[in-house]
Amino acid sequence: MDLALLLTILIKIITLTFVVVLPLVPISVYFERRFSAIIQDRVGPNRVGIPLTLLGAKKDYSFFGLVQPMADGIKLFLKEDFTPAHVRKAFYWMAPALVVAPALITLCVIPFGSDIKLPGMAPVKLVIADINVGPLFIFSIASLSVYGITLAGWASNSKFPFIGGVRSTAQMISYEISLGLSVIPVLLYFGELNLSNIVQYQADHGWLLLPFWGHGEGALSLGSKLLFWIPAFISFLIFTISVFAETNRMPFDLPECETELVGGYHTEYSSMKFAMFFMGEYAAMVVGSALIVTLFLGGWSAGFGLDSWISHLAIGDFQIGGFIHLGVFLTKVVAFILFFILVRWTVPRFRYDQLMKLGWVIFFEAALINVFLAALVIASGSRQLFTPLILCISALLLAATTAAIVYVAKVSEPKLKKTA
């Protein structure tokens, strides 16, 4: 393999993962604390800063509490790394790494921006691995994080962590099914599994949830695009809520529910091993936000026909459009992270039976019906193969199937007995 290509890949791995994404983890923690303080009418972290008085200055400088995440990291790093004697040590040590690693590996296929061109070099894609099975790769790798949580609960050799691990396994499996089904309409619409091509299509023909430019050039007309907005929004809703459940965030944080399980699957962990669970949760939140933005909100696309102009911006031979698109992408991701935080501090926790019912009885069926609805809408834009009669028959069959599924789901619920 060419040495220049290896160096380019290494630079992209270091830059995109350790310079762009990982700093978002402590920034997300800071946003969470400040945002929750605003919601609860508190001050939040505003004191931790640089202790200039130790160097002879008259007062410390707080930097608005921006040093708080750094102080938390130093505290966790310096705490005693205690390993209980009763745990299964090999798996106990392995579990935190199995939680963090999948979240970081899935970043490989996320496109961060359009191509950049350095003087004397070929254009460089702002994606680590531009593969043609991007969503499948993300789902397959992200599903491995359940092993880390399950191993953490089992290896702790304690009752409450084990219950938390089992809860997490049931929760993540149930929501992974609806997560995978909800993305099928999106892939039907684009006809692609390459995330870079999906984002480029949205830049040229309109975002999936904002299809208001680039008409007449894609596979669907404006009318079909607006009609497809219905299954697209259903997919967006199911996908977003399922990502909340996958990341164990409120209102789906039953695996670490303090009121029932002390602390859940990481009860027996301390120091940096606990910090890795903490980091894995926020890294998964960043990756989930990035995937939602990529599939539904145009990824790095600024939209409204501006992307072609931005892509050709240059300073001499140095094209800077990719860096502007990188800024657009990170802005969208940060906005969605703030939405994650808002939901956590405003929506109460589900009961466990409600959580399972939402995943298996509501989302699974709704995502399955939505696949057929999306296929019907896409078929309606192809008049060469599908006549109005065929489309009407298909719509009636879809309505009948939906009614049957809703009826079966309703009658299968156990009836509550009245007590005197």
N, C-alpha and C positions, 0 to 999 in steps of 0.2 A: 504494500500500500504506500502511496505517496506520503513523504514526510510532511509536506505542507498541509495535506488533508488531515493527517493525524493531529498536527498542531492546532489546526482550525477547530477540530472536534473537541480537543482538550480545552481550548480557550472558551468555547461555547459552554461546555459542561461547568467549568469553574465560574464563568461570568453569570450565566443564566440561573444556575442553581445556588451558588454560594454568595453571589453579590446581589442578585435581583430578588430571588424568592425567599431564601432563608432570613434576610433582614425583615421581610414582611411578618415573620412569626412574632418577634418581640414588638414590632410596631402594632400588630393586631392585639397583643396583650395590653399595650398602652391604650389603644382605642377602646378596648373593652372596658377598661377601668374608668376612663374619662366619660365614655358614653353612658355606662351604667350609673355613674355619679350624677350625670345630668338628669337621667330618667328618675332617679330616686331623690333628687334635690339634695345631693351631697357635693362636697368639694372635689373629692378624688385625689389622686397622687399629684401633688404640686410642690413638695418640699425636697425630694431627693435630687441632688445636683452635685456639683463639684465643690468639695470642702476647701475653699480657698483660704479659710482661716488657719488651716494647718500650715499654709505657706506664708503666713504673716499678714494676709489681707484682713480688712476690717469685717467683712461679712462673706458668707457663702453665696454662690449664684445657683439658683434652683433650675434654670432652663425649663420652667413650667412642668417639672416632674418628668421630663423626657429621659432622664437617666434611670428612672425606676426599673424598667426591664433589665438594664445592665446590672443594677444592684441585686435584682432577683436571681439572675444567672450566677453572679459571684457567690451569693448566699447558698444556692443549691450546690454549687461546685465545691464549696468549702465545708459543707455539712458532713457529718460522719456517714460513711457509706456502710450502713449496717445491714448485714444479711442474717436473718433469723436462722437458728439452728435446725428448725423443723422443716424447712423448705426443700424442694428438689432443685438443688443448686444450679445444675447445668441449664435446665429449662427456665429457671427463675432469672438467670442472667441473659438468656437468649431472647426472652419475650419483649423487652423494651425495644431492642433493635428491630424485631419483626414488625413493630408498630410504626417506627419512623421510616424504615427503608422503603416500603411500598409507596408511601406518600411522595417521597423524593424521586423514585424511579419513574413514576407516571408523568413527571414533568418533561421527560425526554421527548414526548410527541406533541406537546403543546406549542403551537406557533406564537411567538412573542411579538412578531412584527414582520413587515415586508422585508424584501431583500435589501442588504446594504452593499455598497461597492467601495472598496478602498482603492487608492491609486495603485495601478499596476497589478491588481488582483481581479479574479473573476467574482461575480456577485455571490454573496454569502447569505444563506437562509438563516433567519433568526429562530431556528428550531434545531434541537440537538439531533433528533432522529426523524427524518421526514419519510415515514413508512406509510404504506397503503392500507394499514389496518389499525389506525390510531385509536378509535373508540374501543375496539375489541382488546387492544393491548392495555388500555387504561382499566377496563373492567376486570380483565384477568389478573393484573398485578394488584389493583386496589383491593380485590377480594381476599388477597393473602393476609391483609392486616388483621382479619378475624382470628388467624392462628396465633398472633402475638397476644391478643386480648384473652383468648381461651387458655393459652399456655400460662399467662400471668395468673389467672384465677386458679387453674389446676395446680401449678407448681408452688403456689403459696401454701398449699396444704392446710387451708383454713376454710371454714364454712362460708363466710360472707364473700370473700373474694371469688370462691368457686361459683356461688350463685350469680355473682356479677358477670363472670365469664360465660356461664350458660345462657344468661339473659342476652348478652351481647351476640352470641352465636345465633340464637333464634331470631333476634331482631335484624341482624345484618343479612342473614340468608333470606328472610321474608322480603326485605326491601330491595335486595339486589335483583330479584325477579322483576318487580315493577320498574326498577331503574333501567334494566335492560330493555324491557318492552316499551317503555316510554320514549326511548331514543330511536326506535325503529321507524316511526313516521318521519323523523328528521332525516334519516338516511335514505328513505324512499324519496323524499323531496329533492335531496341533493344528488342522489345516485352515486355517492362517493363515500369512501371510508378514509380518505386522506384528509386530515384536519386542515392542512395548509390550503388544499384546493377548496375545501368547504368555506373557509374564511375568504378566500379570493372570490368565490362565487357571490358571497354576501356583499363584498365590497363593490362588485360589478352590477349586481341585480337586486340589491336591497337585503337588509337583515331579515332573518326568519320572522321576527316579531315586528319588523318595521319595513315592509316591502314596498317602499314608495318611490323607488328610482330604478333605472335600468330595465324598463319594460320592453317587451318585444324581442329581446335578445336571448332570453333563457327559454326553458322548456315550457313554462306556464305563462299565460297572459295575466294582466292585472286583475281581472275578475277571478281567475283561478287562484292567484296568490292571496287575494283578500279572503276568498272562501277557505283556503287552506289555513288561514290564521286561526280558525276554530280548533282543528286538531293540533295545530302547533302550540296554541296556548294551553290546551289540556296536557300536552306532553311537557311543556315548560313547568306547569304546576306540579304534576306528578314527579317529574325529575328533580325539581328543587326541593320538595318536601322529602323525597327519598334520600337526597344528599344530606339533609339535616339528620335523618335517621342513621345513615351510614357513618357520619362523623360523631355520633353519640352526643350531639348538641341538644340543649333544651329546644323544644319540649320532649325530646326523645333520649334523655340521658338516664334512662332506667338502669343501665349496667353500672353506673357509679352513683346511684341515688343515695345521698347521705342520710336521709331520714329513715331508710330501710336497711341499708347495707354498710353503714359506717363510712365507707369510702369506695366500695365496689372492688373491682378486680385489682386495683393498685393499692389496696389497704396496707399490705406488708412492704411496700416499697418506700424508699427514702432517697435523699440526695439526688445524684444525676440520673439514676434509674427512673425515679419519679419524674424528673425533668424531661426525660425522653418520651414518656407517655404524654406529658403536657405538650411537648413540642410536636409529637405526632398528631395530636388532635388539631392543633392550629395549622400545621402543615396540610393536613387533610382538608381543612376548611379553605385554605388558600387554593389548593388544587381543585376542589369542588367548585369554588367561585370561578376559577379560570376556565373550567370545562363548560360551565353554564354560559359564561360570556362567549366562549368560542362557538358553541353550537347554536345559541339562540339570539345573541346580541352582537353579532358581527366580529367578535374577536378583536383584532387590532384595527379594524376598519373604523375610520372617523365618520363614514357615511355621507349621504347626500351628494355623491359624485365628487367628493374632495380627494379620494384616495389616489387617483391617478396623478393628480397635481402634486400631492404630498410625496409620492414615490419618486418623482423626478427632481425634487429639491436637492440642490448640491452646492457645496462650497468648493469651487474648482472642480477637481476630479473626484472629490469625496462626496458621495451621496448620503445625505443625512435623513432622508425620508423614513428609513427603517427605524431610526431612533425616535422620531416623532410618533410613529405608529406604536413603538414600544411604550411610550408615555401614555398614549391613548388606551392601550390595553391595560396597563397598570392602574390607570384611573378608574376604568370600569371594574377591575377586580377589587380595588379598595372600596368602591361604592357598594359592591355586593357583600364584602366582608362586613361593612357597617350594617347592612341589612341583616346578616346573620346575627350580629350582636344585638340589634334592635329586637329581633324575634326572641332571642334568649331571655331578654329582660322584660318582656311584655306578655309572653304566652305562658300559661301555667303548664306543669308537667302532666302528661297523659298517665292514666292508669295502665297497667301492663296489658289487661285484656282489651282496652281501647286501642293500644298500640298494635297488638296482633290483629285485631279486627280491621284496623285501617289498612294494614299491609296486605292481608290475605283476602279479605272480603270486599274491600272498596277499591284500593289501588290496582290490585291484580286484574280484576274484571274490567275496571275503567280503562286501564292501559291496553288490554287485549281488544276491547271494542274500538278504542281509538286507532289501533293499527288498521282495522278494516275501514273505519271512517276516512282515514288519510288516504288509503288506497283508492277508495271511491272518488274522493275529491281529485286526486291526481288523474284517475282514469277519465273523469269528466272533461279534462282539458285535452284529451286525445280523441277527437271525433272520428279519426280514421278507423279505429278498432272498436270503439264503444258507442253504440247507437243510443238514442234517448230511451228506447224500450228496455235495453239491457241495463242501463243505469237506473231506471225506475224499479225494475225487478230487484236489482242489487240493493237499492235503498230500502225497499220493503223487507227483504231478507235480513238486512242489518237491524232494522227497527224491531223485527220479530225476535231476532237473537238477543238483542239488548233487553227486551221485555222479559224473555225467558230467564236470562241470567239474573236480572233484578229480582224476579219472582222467586227463583230457587234460593238466592241469597237471603231473601226476607223470610221465607218459610222455614229455612234451616236454623234460624236463630231460636235458641231455647226461650220458652215463654216464662216470664217471671211469675212465681206463685204468690198470690195475695195472702198476706198474713193478717190474722185478726188483731 
